[in-house]
Amino acid sequence: MPSQPPRALCRDCLSLIDPAARCPACGSPRVLSHPELFTLPIAHIDCDAFYASVEKRDDPSLAARPVIVGGGTRGVVATCCYVARIYGVRSAMPMFQALKLCPDAVVIRPRMAHYVAASRVIRALMEALTPQIEPLSLDEAFLDLTGTARLHNAPPALLMARLARQIETEVGVTASVGLSHNKFLAKIASDLDKPRGFSVIGRAETDAFLRDQPVRILWGVGAATQTALAAAGIRTLADIRRSDHATLVRRFGASGERIWQLAHGQDARRVTPDAPLKSISNETTFAADIADRAALQHQLWPLCEKVSDRMKAKGLVGHTATLKLRRADFTALSRRSALHDPTQLADTLFRAAVALLAGVREPGPFRLIGIGLSDLAAAPAGDPIGDLLDPTAESRARAERATDAIRARFGAGAIQKGRSLP
């Protein structure tokens, strides 16, 4: 009688083995065993505390210390290492609160160029496995490994374990992997055993795994949706699964359809390589809360320039401008307006931002302001030609393009608008 194929994988030496407490080849206890281990094709990989890990890689003296990457006492935590998380520090937490919880933390301003450089190496390692990569951020992505077993002579699980080991040895940061039969479950799996985790959710166990999970585990279900669901007596996925499908859709619309499908483990979304950008934005947190409208408006121009620079670099225009303000209590408000003509110009965005700010009746004070463009499309050949409503649009566009050309030749500080000066 032929022997059964191996159903386990050593994550250290990458041997395919029979299930065991330790790898018989290298003795490692990091043995991954699952009945569907070698047939599941959808993976989600997420680097562990990425920014903080890069900082610890670059400065080994930080290895055992709590590290927070963020924007000073007035900002928020971008990420923190797992030592800091022991104290209760979390991403997006106000910095003052994080430092109360962990006063001995080393706080480091983000160094985006270093994180981007590490991310490019990781992306190259992914591309060696499959072209079907959907990045979600610098440090996480979905991969569809369907059909790659024949190409690489290895099942997807082995390829992902090899990738995680390469990231650790070649980039110097660790990563966690989730493997399943769709994106929703793969992303959940990658968060089950962090850091340096590798978890699997198979088809056969999907129902049992999801049944008693809280609704917050669902993609896109934030605090407001949780409150609305709780008002309907829905707190777990079991509650959703007991609910009448038509009633759920009637009450919650498209969101009701989505959460019903996810609660049943259904996710038809494909892994989409290089999914198009939905928006480009920039924001700043103030050193002290600001209520004065002139001071708030003064903050807008450099943000508009940064958004414009990114739009121009990517050859995009936006149809909708969005203003974001965060109150002193950390709650947020936003205002949107459709533009007369789609734009990538800082001047046009600034004028829209000023109008949106003027429409905010709440007095503040505010701790953060941001501006962005959404409903993006490829930039057309020409700039606005002006009309009766804005006859100077064409000349302002030409002036901005001339400014761009001067900066490209002589540097970013070669020319500045008066509104950008302190």
Number of C-alpha atoms within 10 A of each C-alpha: 3 4 5 7 9 15 17 24 25 26 23 16 17 19 17 21 18 18 18 16 13 14 24 14 12 12 13 14 14 17 23 24 21 14 13 19 23 20 16 22 21 24 28 30 27 26 25 23 24 23 29 26 24 18 22 19 15 13 10 10 9 15 15 11 16 22 27 34 26 25 18 17 15 16 19 21 24 20 24 28 26 22 17 23 19 12 16 13 26 21 18 14 17 20 24 16 16 24 19 12 16 20 14 12 21 15 20 16 12 17 13 11 9 13 18 14 12 21 20 13 14 23 17 10 16 22 13 10 20 16 13 18 22 18 19 13 9 19 21 22 20 27 29 25 22 15 12 16 18 9 10 13 10 13 20 26 30 21 19 24 22 16 20 26 21 17 21 16 11 12 16 15 25 22 25 24 31 27 32 27 22 25 23 20 28 26 24 20 24 27 19 15 13 19 17 17 22 26 23 26 23 21 14 10 11 17 15 9 13 22 17 13 16 16 23 15 16 19 14 11 15 12 10 9 15 17 14 13 21 13 10 12 12 19 19 20 24 18 18 23 18 9 14 10 14 12 11 19 16 12 13 15 12 12 16 18 16 17 23 22 16 20 24 16 19 17 15 11 9 14 20 15 15 11 11 9 12 11 17 20 20 19 20 17 18 15 12 12 16 19 15 12 16 10 10 19 17 15 20 25 23 19 22 26 19 17 23 28 16 15 24 16 9 13 13 20 24 26 17 21 26 20 24 20 25 19 19 15 9 13 9 14 13 15 16 17 15 15 15 10 13 25 26 26 23 22 19 20 28 21 14 21 26 18 15 19 20 11 10 15 7 10 11 16 18 23 22 24 25 20 28 23 30 19 15 20 16 12 17 11 5 8 19 20 12 15 10 6 8 10 12 13 17 16 14 17 20 13 13 16 14 12 16 16 12 15 15 11 9 10 11 12 8 11 12 11 10 7 12 12 9 6
